Amino acid sequence: MNRLVLMLILLCWTGWVQAQSVAVYPTHWWTGMQWNQLQLMVRGDKVAATVPMVKMKPEGMQLAPGVHLKQIKRVANSNYIFFDLEIAGNAQPGWITLPFVGKKGLKYELKPRRTGNGTAYAKGVTSEDLMYLIMPDRFSNGDESNDRVKGMRDQSLRRDTVFNRHGGDLKGVQNHLDYLQDLGVTAIWLNPVIENDMPDRTEHGYAFTDHYKIERRIGGEQAYLELVVAAHAKGMKIIQDAVYNHIGTSHFLFKDQPDSSWFHRWPRFTQTSYKDQVVFDPYASAADKKLMSDGWFVPSMPDWDQSNEMVQQFLIQHAIWTVEEFGIDGWRIDTYAYNDLPFMNKCNQALYNDFPKLTIFGETWVHGVPNQSYFCENNYEVPFKSNLQATTDFQTLFYGIQPALTQPFGWTDGVNKLYTTLAQDFLYKDPMRQVVFLDNHDIARFYSVVNEDTAKYKTAFAWLLTSRGIPQMYYGNEILMAGTTSPNDGYVRLDFPGGWKGDQHNKFTAAGRTAKENQVFDYIRKLAHFRKSSSAIKTGKLMQFVPYDGVYVYFRYDAQQSVMCIMNTNDKAFTLGLGRFAERLNGFAIGRDVVTDVKIPLQDSMALRPMSNLVLELRP
């Protein structure tokens, strides 16, 4: 080969290196983080071919004071190369250069942490909060310019079908923060905001395609930052929906896999068994355990192999990156039971280390308090101990408030199920962290569950807003939105009326609501605001009494305040004798109805209306 030809080849090769598109994940990092062993994934066309085989010294290669390149890792796919960095405490913010990527290396930014180093933000949600769940695509369209985004696979925009995108976005949420604050909401949980560039059914957001992009059709990164800042300015919190178990088939890491060990593989599509029992069953077979944890949810959602250390690094670093980048206050983790649980402990702990006030609760759609409590911090002496703070409390829903208001009273039926379920709280390390709810984006709306009976609905909300734990509403609960998952879950994800220009009714306003809707709205609002000022309900103790004749009585109390809650689940009036509640009523003569402000004497008995409830603040 003559010298001229060799020079031309080298020039072409150099031009290729400089011209190729190279991406780095995480896109940037920070100094002063507890997570200081950082693994950077560099992706580009044949990028690994540009990196020579380098043997690192024990101390690594210094890229900047306090920043060392410890190792370069290769995988089967040459489109990827991994750089392991160590970022010491003396490292300073600024740009470093990753060597060997291109002619001059690849610039990478280390930023200063937010003020407070993980304590002045990421404040978490507690039993003092009222959480409101929103599916952004179905709440309000605040920016019509992002309804469709050129180049994305799903170009649907049809509000006349539940299967397509409707155009709701983060700006629409931001526009209604005053409405939510007036209702009594203190925290907002958003269904996933991360990019879902899938061909269809992208409105729900649970099939990620790029972890480091906020979905552009709901506004992208800037709109998300603006929403978080605006919410925090009002003293409100933001909870992000995390999905660790799976991604979408259009995710670049699935379409262009680093190697064959990043996802669970089967000879043909194999769905999870959904049998959570095998995770803790002492007699479970290995085959059943594998099917539960390694099976896919649906064909369009590949299941991560979380035993792969690079997968672990990718997911953990993205979680930390998100909290620091956007300043969110906590995580709700989707499909928690299907993850590799030791990995989840590792991920949770990494977040706790950098953000000590952060709240994490997991979706555990299981049946039975023992089942549910296994997946969070509990009082069991078992080989695996979860460090998840809490779960979404399906037990107090399915085996509590639902049968209390839809089944006849009996020894083990009706409201006795609610009592029995709460009696098992001894299994949780801290039941006050449990997230209680009436419905969400996956199940029938509670107004439909009680056959649109407003008396039952108000009774359910009285329980939700006075029970132990963190209450969670679903968007539209306050305006009597109805819907069931039959024939499709889209029918519980209908648009909030008034969230779009030209809507016939604007139910964000009292004038746009019917008399019945305003009655329920005002009832929920009254209870929510009482709750905000009630130390007994926010942080106090719970004492419940065995239900008799369909009537359930419990108290919330602390040294400053006592609240008596009465639920009559009968379809007829009832006279309640007060004698057996003496241990909590001694010293009190009056009960103030917190909704009507009517004062009720606490004498020998009390008259209860059919299917009704009372929330009484006790006074001498």
N, C-alpha and C positions, 0 to 999 in steps of 0.2 A: 504494500500500500504506500503510494508516494505521499510526500509531506502535505501537498495541497489538499488531497482528498481527506487526509486525517484532520486537517484544520477545518474543512467544511463540516465534517462529521461532528467535531467538537463544538463548532459554532451552532449547529442545528440542535445538538443536545442541550447546550446552555440556554438557547432560546426556548426550548421546550420546558426546561425547568422553571424559567422565569415566567412563562406564559400560563403554565398550568394553574388551575384553581385548587387551592389548598385550604382546608378548613381545620380548625382546632377545637376540640371539646375537652373541658369547658372552654368557652370563648375567652375568658379572662379569669383571674383569681385575685385574692386579696392577701396582704401581709397581716400578720397578727392573728391568724386563724388557728384554732386547735387542730383542725385537719390540715397538717402541713406536709404530709407525704402525698404529693399530688401526682396523679397519672394523667398525662395529656395524650389524647388520641388525635393523631394527625391523619387526615384523610385527603387523598388526592390521587389522580390517575398515576398508578405505578410509583407512588411517592417513595416507597421503601427502596426502590432501585437507586435513589439518589443518596441514600444513607449508607456509608461504608460500615463494615463490621468493626466495631470499636470495643476494646476491652477497657472497662473503667477501672481506675484506681480505687482502693477502698474508700477514700474520701470523696470520690466522684470528681466530676469536672465542674469547676466554679464558673457559673454564668454571670454572677454578680455577687457582691458581698452578701453572704448569708443564703445564697441560692446555688444549689449544687445539682447537677445532672448525675443521678446515681446509676441509671441503667437505661439501655435502649432495648426494647422488646419487639420481636417480629412475630407475625402470624402468617398463616398460609396465604392469605390474600395480600398481595404486594401493594394494594391501594391503601394499606394502613401501616402506620408505624407508631409505637408507643414510647413516650419519654417519661421516665419516673424522676420527679423532682423532689428535693427536700428543701423546704423553705424555713429557715431558722428564724428565731425570734428577733434577730438583729437585721433581717432583710428589710429593705426600704421600698416603698412604692416606686414604680417606674417601669421602663421597658427592658426586657431581657431578650436575648437572641437564642433561639433554638438552632444549634449548629446543623450543618449538612443538608438542610432542606432548602434547595435552590442554591444559587450562586453565593448569596450573602446571608444565608440562614433565614429563619422565620421569626419575625418580631412577635413577642407575647407580652401582654400587659399585666402587671401586678398593681392592683389599686389599693388605696387605703380603705380600711373598713369604715362602715357607717359609724357615726358618733354613738357611743354607748357600747361598742364591741359586743353586740348580741344581747344586751340587757335593756336598752332604752327602746327597743322595738321587739318584734317577735314575742308579743306579750301573752299569747295564748288565750284561750277561752276557759272560763270557770263557771261554777254554779251561779255566779252573779250575773251571767250573760243570758240574753235571749238571742238565739241564732235563727237566721232566716235563709233557707236554701233557695237558690235561684238557678235556673237553666238559662244562661244568657240569651240564647237564640230565641227564647219564647217569652221574654219578660218585657223588653222595650227596645225599639229601634231608635237609637239616638244619633246615628250617623249613617245615612242611606248610601254614602259613597263607598262603603265597604260591603254592601250586600252581596255583591259578586266580586271576586278577585280574579283577574285574568291569569290564565295558566294553571289554576287549580282544577283538580279533577271533577269536583262536584260543582256544577254551575246551576243547580236547581235554586229556585226562589219562588215557592208556591205556598201561600198561606192557606189554600183551600184543601191541603192534604197534610196529614200529620207525619208523612214520611220524608218530607223535604225541609230544606232550610227556610226560615221565615224572616231572618234579617235582624233579629235582636242582637244587641252588642253591649260592650262594657260601658260605653257612653250612655246608653239607655239606663243602665244601673246607676251610674253616677248622677244622672239627672233626677233620680228619685230617692236620693239619700235622705232628703228632708222628709219625704213621705214615710220612709222606713223608720226614721228616728222618731217621728211623731207617733207611730204605731207602738213604739217601745222597743224596737230592735236595737241590739248593741253589737251584733256580729253578723257578718254575711258569709255564708258558705256558697261558693260558686262551683257548679259542675265544671268539668275540666276546661281549662283555658289554653292548653297547649295545642299546637298545630295538629289537625286531623285532615290531612290531604288524601282522603280516601275517595273512592268513586261514588259512594252513596251513604245514606244514613249518617251523615257527619254532624247532625245537629246536637247529638248527645255528647260527643267529645271524648269517648273512652278508648279510641284506637289511635294512639299517638303515631305521628310520622316524623317528627323532629323535636326532640326534647328541648332544644334551645331556641325554639321559636314560639311566640304566643300567636294563637290563631288570628290570622289577618282579617278574617271575616267578622270577628268581634272587636277588631280595633288594633290588634298587634301590641307590641311591647310598650309603646308610648301611652296608649289608652289604659293599659293595665297599671302602669306606674301612676298615671294621673288619678285613677280610681282609688288606688291604695292610699295615696297622699290625701285625697279629698275625704276618704272615710276616716283616716287617722285624725285629720283636722277636726272632725266632729266627734272624736272619741269613740269611733266605731272600729271594729276589727275585721280582718279578711282571712278566711280559711280557704286554702286551696285544695282541690281534689287531686290526690296522687294515685297513680296507677303503676305499681311495681310488677305486677304479675304478668302482664302481656303488653303488646303493642299492636299496631296495625300492619297488615301485610305490605303497605306502601312505605313503611319506615325504611330509611336508607340502610339501616343496620340489618334489616332482614333481606332487602333486595340485593344488597352487596355485603354479604356476611364476612366478617373478619376470618372466621374459620367455622368448622362444623360443630363447635362446642358451645355456641352462644344460645341455642334454643333447644327445647326438648323435641326430640325427633321420634316419629313412629313410622312403621311401614306404610300406613295410610292414616287419614285423619282419625284421631282418637280423642273423644271428648272426655273431660273430667267427669268423674262419677258424682260429684257434688256431695259425697258422703264425708262430712267433716269428722264423724266419729272415729274413722280409722287413724286420724292424727294422734289421738290419745288413747285409743282402745288397746289395752295390754295384750289382747289376743289377736290383733289385726295381722293380716298377712302382708308380706312385702309387696305382693302384686297389687293389693287393694290400695296400699299407701302410695305406690307409684302412680296408679291411675288417678287418684284424687289430686295429687300435687303436680304431676307432669302432664296430665291431659289438658288439651286446649279448651277454651270456653266455646269458641265458634271458629269455623274455618278461616275467618278474616282476622283473627287475633292470635298470632304466634305467642307461644308460652316461653318466657325467658328461662334459661337454665342458670339459676342463681347460685349454683355451686361453682360456677366459673368465676375466678377472682377478678377478671377484667370486667365482667358483667357487674359484679358487686361494686367495683370502683366507679364504673360509669353511672350507676343508679344512685349511689350514695353521694357522689360529687355533684350530680345534678340537683339532688334534694337540698344540699347545703347551699349550692350556688343560687338556687331560686329564693331561698329565705333571705340571703344576704343581698341579692340583686333587687328584689322587690319589697322587702321588708314585711312580708306576710306574717300573720300571727299564729298560724298553725296548719296542720295537715289533717284531712280526712283521707284515710287510705282505703281504696277500693279493694274488694275481694280479698280481704286480709288472710282468710284461712287457707287460701290456695298458694300462698307464697311459701318459700323456704323459711321456716320460722327462725332458725338460728341466724340466717342472713338478716331477717327483719329486726331482730334484737341488735345486730351490729349497726344497721342503718339508723334505727331509732336512737341508739346511744351516741352515734356521731352527731346527730342533730341536737340532742340534749347537751353535749359537750360544748358546742359553739353557741347554742341558744337556750340557756337554762330555763327560761320561762315559756318556751314553746309548748304548745299543746298538740298531741297526736292521738287521734282516735280512729279505730279501724271498723270497717264494715264487716260484721259477722252475722250474716243472714243464716242463722242456725236455729235449732230448736232445743231448748232446755237451758236453764241457768248454768248447770255444770259445763255444758258444751261452750257456752258463750264466755264464761268466766275463765276458761282455760286459756283463751287467746289474749287476755290482758293480765295486768298485775292482780294476783289472787293470793289466797291463803292456803293453797295446796302445798303439800310436800311431794313433789313429783320430779322426775328427771329433768324435764324441760320447764323453765320458768320464764314466762314472757315479761318483757319490760314495757309493753304497750300500756299507756296510761288508762285507756278506756275503750269501750266499743259503742257502736250504735245499738241501743238497747231494744232489739227485736222482741225480747221476752216480755217486757212490760207492755208491748204493743199486742203481740199475738196471743199471749197468755195472761193478759192483764186488762187493759182498758177496752180492747175489742170485745171479749166475751162479757165484760162487766156491763156493756151497754147493748149487747145483741143477744145474750142468752138469758133464759129464766134463772132466777136464783136457786141454788141448791148447795148441798154440803160441800161439793167440790166444783160447782159451776157458778156462772154469772160473776158477780163482783168478788166472790170468794177466790176466784183465780187471780185477780189482781192482788189481793191480800197475800195469797200463798206465794206468788212470784216475788213480791217484795220481801217476804219473810226469809228468802234465800240470799239476801244481800250479804250475809256473813261470809259468803264465798269470795267477795271482791275485797281487794285491799282498800279501795276507796270508792264506794258506790256513788259518792257525790260527783265523781267525774263522768259517770255514765251519761250518754246522750239519749234523752227520751224524746219520742216523737209520735205523731199520729199517722203520718204518711210521708212519702218522698217520691222521687221520679221513677221508681221501679214498681210501685204497688198502688192499689186503688186509693183514690182520695177518700179521706175519712168521711166527708159529707155524703159520699155515695155508700160507704160501708154502713152508715146508720140510716140509709134510705131517706136522706135529706130531711131528717127529723132535727129541727134546730134545738129543741130541748136537750136531746142527747148530745148534739154537737157542742153546745155550750158547756154541758157537764164535762165532756171530754177535755175541753180547753181549760176549764177550772182545775181539773186534775193536772194537766200538762204544766200549767204555770204555777202550781203549788207543790208539785212532787219533788222528791230529791233528784239531784242530777242537773244536767244542762238541757234546758228545753230547746227543741228545734222545730220551727214552723216550716212549712213548704209554701212557696210563693202562691198567692191566691187563696190560702186558707181563710184569710180575713174577709174575703168577699164571696165565700161559699162556692168556690170553684169545685165542680164535680167531675167525675170520670173514673173509668175502670180500665184495667189492662186487657180486657176482652173487647174486641179481638186483637188489640195491639197496644203496647205500652205508650205509644204516641198520644193516646187519648187521656193520659194523666199528665201530659206535657203541652197543654193547649196554651194559646197566647193569653197574656194578661190584657183584658180589654182596656183600651186607652193607651197602650204602649206604642201604637202605630198611628201615623197621621191618617185621618179619615175614618178611624174606628167610630162605630155608631155610638158607643158609650165609653166614657172615660171614668173607669172605676178607681182611678187614683184620687178622685174628688168625691166628696159627699153628694154633690149634685148629680153625679153620674151613676150613683148606686141606688138600688131600690130601697124601700123602707126596711125590708127584711135584712138586706145586706148591711145597711147602716146600723141596724140593731145589733147584729153579730159583730161587726167591725168595732163599734163603740164598746161592746162587752169585752172583747179581747184586748182592746187598747186600755180600758180601765184596769183590768187585771195585770196587764204587762207593766203599766206604770206603777201600780201598787207594788208589784214585785221588785221593781228597781229600787224602791225605798224601804223594802222590808228586809231587815237583817235576819229575821227568823227563817224566811223562805230562802234567801240567798245563801246563807252559811249555817243556819241553825240545824238542830236535830229533828228527827222524824220519830213520832210515836204513833203507831196504828193500833186500832182495836179490832178484834174479831168481828166481821160483819154478821149481823142478825137480821133476818126478815128483809134482806135485800138492801139494807142500809149500811153504809161503810163510813166510819169516822176516823180521822187521823188528825194529828196536831204537828205543826212546825213551831219550834220554840228555841229561844236562847235566853240569856240573862236580861235582855232588853225588851223582848216582845214575845207574845204567844198568839198563834193563829189557829183557829179551829176550822177544819174542812169537813163538810158533811155531804155525802152523796146518796140520794134516794133513787135507787134504780128501779123502783116499782112504778107501775102505771096507775097508781092510786095514791091518795094522800096518806100520810103516815104521822103518827104521834111518837116522837122520840123521847124516851125517858133519859134524863141526863145524869142520873145517880151513878152509873158505872164509870163515868168519866171524871170522877171527883179528883183523882190524882193530878189531873191537868187543869181542872176548873177551879180548884180551891184558890180563893183570893180574888176571883173575878166575878163580877155581877152583871156585866153587859157585854154583848157581842156586837160590834159594829160591822154591818154588811159592807164590805169594801167596795161593792159595785153600786149599791143604791144609797149608801150612807145612812141607812135606817138602823136604829139601835134596838137590839132584841134582848129582852131580859133573860138572864140565865137562871131560870127557876127550876121547877121539878121536871118540866117537859117542854118540848118544842114542836110546833106544827110544821110539817114538811109538805110542800106541794108535790104532786106526782112528777116523776122523772125530773128531778131538780137537784140543785146543789147550792150550798152556802159557803162562802169564805168569810169568816168572822174574825176580826181583830179583837182580841179579848182585852177588856178594861175592868178596873176595880168597880 
